[in-house]
Amino acid sequence: MTNIKKTKGVIGILTGGGDVPGLNPAIRAVTIRALREGYKVIGLRRGWLGISSIIRDKEADNSDWYQVLTEEVVNKAGRTGGTFLHTSRTRPSSVSKSDVPPHLRDAYNAEKNDLTPEVVKNLDFLGIDYLIPIGGDDTLSYGVRLYQEGVKVVAIPKTMDNDVPGTEYCIGFSTCVTRTIQMTHSLRTSAGSHERLLVLEVFGRYAGFTAMLPTMAGAADRCVIPEYKFDMDRLTELLVYDRNKNPSKYAVVLVSEGAMFAGGEMVLQSASTDAYGHAKLGGIGDLVSAELKERSGKFNNGKKLNIISQKLGYLVRGGDPDALDSIVPMAYGNLALDLLLQGVHGRLVVLRNGRYDDMPIEVVTSSKKLVEVDKFYNTERLRPSYKSFEMKPLLIMTSE
């Protein structure tokens, strides 16, 4: 039984995983178009957590978990960063006992619980006919699960790592790259003033696009990425060489958070994991910095070099979207509505070969999107590699 009066239909929209600039423009695009087509739009708050936590009682206060969206609401938020619907890393198919909503604990008391039956019932309770999740491969992998359960899903890819399979572009990537370039150039003044090596740690758990693109654009001399385990002596040798040939006597390296030393593993902040099994990364930049200082004398006539180490972290994902992350979300939102209006679902809206398109949603779980090292990364020089840009996609190495 529903407590939402249907119009032409009801569309639910949610954002999951990490925040990025461009989420609010996507929500705005979906909402405004849907309302003008005669649909009602419900914003599901806090990602998959919200729709898992609904109490199916018309007298219950579910305002923490959803809100009806209007043009006034989305227009106000649409120019800003983050997500006004909020987000979480909840995975309803594997919820720990302590995280099961209180009203469900009698029925779900195992160490790990699959709340999918409740999610499907909650969507029906809200009268939601179509669901548009916006997220990365983790968030969207649960969208695949719901599609397999019969929910009409059209997904929108979001992640500043740009690693959702099937698409050349994910919301948030352009702003991340833009900020990385800007901040790297800003920090050059300190690196040059003190004649130091500058080490910047950037996001990128499994894919190195956020380090590769800024380096290709000239922001850094070298980069190390998750797809290739690097030799620390070789990195030190290259950076000392770069510094010594630079009239200002400094050099810059971008280090993906998931980068690994040869023979080593990812550097973790802690052993605890999120709902999707990912441990929190962080610290490889500081380790690289310490090793650079210790080894630099070996390649600098016995004199060790000083280091500036900076983790860019959330600085590249906070704040307002850039132009691309204002335009692409608008297009993706309208693409999603086009599909739903045509009665098509089970799709992921994408950019492919420089054009907007859509793919089967299962592509999210059936493949991985990583830097193709043999094509785009010079393992000897530890930097991007390219021979010709002719007929390459806009962002060069992000096509599959």
N, C-alpha and C positions, 0 to 999 in steps of 0.2 A: 504494500500500500504506500502511496507516495504522499508527502506533505508539501510538494511543490506543484503548483498548477501548471500543466503543460500548455505551451502555445503550439508553434509549428514543430517544436522539438526542444530538447534540452541538451546543451553541450557542457561537459565538465572539462576543466583545464587545470593542470597542476604543474609545479616545478619541483624537481628533485635533484639531490646531489649538491655540489658546490655552487655558490652564487657566481654569476658573471654579468657584466654589462650586456644588455640586449634582451634580457628576460622580460622586463616590463614592456618594451616595444612589441614583443611577440604576443604577450597577453592582450595588449591593446588592439593589435591587428585582428586577432581572432574575435575578440569581443565586439568591436565596432561593426565588423562585417557581418557577424552572426546576428546581432541585434537588428540590423537593417534588413536582413533576410527573413526576419520573423522568428528567430530562435531566442530562447532564454539561455544565459550563460551563468554557470556556477563555478566560482573559483574554489578549488579544493585546497585548503590551507595546510601548510607544513608537509607538502609532498605526499608520499604514500602513507605517512603517519596519520594524516587527516582522515582519509577515506577508510583507514583501518579502525579509527576510533569513534566513528559515528554511533550514537545510541539511537536505535530504531524505535523511537517513541516521539510522537508529535508534540508532546509536552516537554521533551528534554531540551536543554540549552546546548545546541551544537555549534554555537557561534565561533568557538575556537577552531572548528574543523572545516567550515565552509562559509562562503558569503556569495550573495547574488551580485553579479557585476553589472555596472551601468557605464554609460559613456563618460559620465562625470568622473567616476572613480578611475577608470583606466586612462583617460586623458591626462589627469593630474599626475599619474605615476609613469606614463609612457615615455617621458623624456629622461627618466632617472635610471640609475644603475640598480643592481641588486634585484630582488623580487619582493614585491609588496605582499605576495601570497605566502611568503616565507618558504622554507625548504627543510628537508631532513634527509638522512641517509637510511631511512627505514626500508627494510626488505620484508614485505608482508608474508612471503613464503617461508621465512625463517626468522621468527621472532623469539628472542630469548624469554624465558619464563618471567623474569623481572620486568620485561617491557610490554607484556600483554596488557591491553587496557583493562582497568579494574572490573568493568562489567562483563568481561569475557573470561575471567580467570578460573571460574568453576569449570568451564568447558575446555579450556586450553591451559593445561598445567604441566606439559612436558618441558624438558630442558630447551627444546626448539619446537616451535609451533608454526603450522601453516595456516595463516588467517585468510587465505584466498576465498574460501566460501563466504566469510563475513564481508569481505570487500565487494564481492559480486552482489550480495544482498543489499549492502549499503548503497551501491550505485543505483540499484532498483528502487530503494526507499526514497532516494533523492530525485527519482524520475529521470536520471541521466541516460540519454539515448546514445550519445557518442562521447568518447573520451579522448582528449588531446594531452598526453604527457609531454613535457619539455625536459630533456635531460641528456645525460651521457649514456654510455653503454650499460652502466649498472642500472640506472633508473629505467632505461628503455627495455632492458632485458626482462624486467617485470611487466612492462607493457606487452611484450611478446607473450608472456604467460597468460595475461588477461585476454589477449586476442584468442589464444588457444582455448580459453574457457568460454568463448562466445561473445565477449565484449567488443563493441565496434570501436576500434582504436586507430587513430592516425597520429603518428609521433613526429616530434620536431627535435632535431639534434642540437645539443648544447654541450660544449665543453671547451675551455680555453686551451686544452691540450690538442684539440682538433683531431681526436683519435676515434671518433665514432665511425665504424665501417660503412662503406656505401656512399659516402658524401665527401666532396672536396672541402666543404666548409661547415664548421659548427659555430653556433652563436657564441661569442666571447673571445674567439681567437684573435681577431684583428685588434681589438682593444688591448689584449694581452701583449701582442707583438709591438704595437705602437708604444705602449707604456715602457716596455723593456728597452726599446731603442732610446726613448727619451731619457729614461733614468740612467742608462749606461752612459750616454753622452754627458749627462749632468755630472756623473761621478768621475769622468775623465779629468776634470779640473783638479780634483784632489789627488788622483793617481799621478797626473803629470807634475803637479807642484812638489810632490814628495818622491818622484821617480820610483814608483812602486809598481808591483804587479797587482792588478785588480781582478778579484774573483767574485763573480756574481752567481748565486744559486737561484735557479728559476724552476717553476713547476714543470712537470713532465715525468709521470711515474713510469710508464712503459714506452712512451713515444717521445722523441726528441724534437718535435716540430717547433716548440717554443724557444728552443736554443738555436736551432738551425736557421730559421728565417731571419732573426735579428743579426746573426753572424753573416749570413749571405748579404744582408743589407748594409754591412760595414760597421755594425755596432761593436763587434768583437773581433779579435785576431783568431781565436780558436774556440771550439766548443766540444764538450764531451757529452754523450747522449746514452740513454739506456740500451740502445740496440747494439752497442759495441763496447766491450770491456777494454779500457784504455790502460796503457803503460805509463806509470807516473813519471819515470825518468824521461820518457819521450816527450810528455807534456811539458815538463820543466825545461828541457832543452829547447823546445820550440818557443816557449814564452820568453826565456832569457834572450834568445836570438831576436825575437820580435821587439823586445824592449831596447836592446842595444842598437838596433838599426833605426829606432824611432828618435828623431831629434829631441823630443820631449822626455825620452827615457821612461816610458811606461808601456805596458801591454795588458790586454784584457782577455779573459776567458769566461764564457758562459757555461755553467755546470747544471745539467738537468738533475732534479732531485733524485731521479731513479738511476743516475749514472753509477757505474761500478768499476772499481779498480780491477785490473787483470788478476784473476784468481780469487776475487772477492765477491760479496753480495751487496744488495741494497742496504743503505744505512738507515736504520730505524730510530725514531724518537722513543718508541716504546714497543713492547711486544704485543700490546692489546690491538685488536682489530675492530673494524666497523662491521656493519651488518652484511657487507659483501665480502668480508674476509681480508680487507686491505689494512695493513698496518700503517700508521702515520709515519711518513718519511720526513727526513730533514737532518741536516748535519754534514752531508757530503761536501758542501762548499767549505765548511770550516776545516774538515779533514784534508781536502785538497790544498787549502791555504797553508796549513801546518807543514805538509809534505813539501810544498813548493819552497817555503822558507828554508827548510832543513836541507833540501837537495840543491838549491839554486847555486850555492858556491861551487859545486862540482862543474858547472857550466859557465861560471862567471869569474874565472881566475881566483877561485878560493874565497870570494867575498859573497856572503849571503845577502839576499835581497829582502826588503820588507814588503809586506803584503797588506792590501785592503780587502777585507772579506765582507760581503754584504748579501744577505738573503732578501730578495725582492718580495717573495711571498705574496701576501694579500694586497700589497700596493698595486699589483697589476690586475687584480680582479675587482677592486673597489671603484666607486665613483661612476661617472656617467659613461655611456657607450660612445665610441667614436662613430664616424659616418657609416662605415661598413656595418657596424653592429647596431645601427639604427635602421638601415635599409634592408639588410638580409632578413631580420626578424619580421619586418612588415611583409616581405614577400613570402616567407615561410608560413606565416599565419594565414595569409590569403590562399596559399596553395592547399593548406590543410582544409580550409573551408570549401574550396573548389571540389576536393575529393568527396567530402561528406555530402555536399549538395548533389553530387553525381551518384550517391549511394555506394561509394567505394570506401573500403576501410582495410585495415591490416597493412598499411603502407607507412613508409618513412619518407618525409619530404627531404629532398637533397639538392645539392648543386653537383652537376656531373658534366664534365667537358665544358665547363663555363656556363652551363644553362640550368635553369631550374627544372626539376624533374621529381619523380618519386620512385621508390624501390619497395620490394616486399619487406615488411618489418622484420622478418626473420634474419635479414642480413646482419642485424645488430649482434646476434648470438652465433652466427655461422662462420665468422671470420674475424681477423684482427687487422687493425690499421696501424702500421708502424713505418718508420723511415726505412726505405729500401736502401740499405747501406751500400750495396754494390753499385747502385745508380747515382746516389746523391751524397755519399759521405766518403771523403778521402781518409782512410784509416792511417795512412802514413803522415799526413799533414794535420790530422784532427780538425778538419773544417769541412764545410760543404763543398761538394764537387759538382761541376756542371760543364757540359761541352757546348750545348746550344740551347737557346731558349725558344727556338722556333717550334710552334704548335704545342708548347707546354701550357698547362692550365695557369690561371692568373697567379696562384700561389706556388707555382713551380712543382713542388715535390709532394703535394697533398692529394694528388689523384691516385686512383687505384688501378 
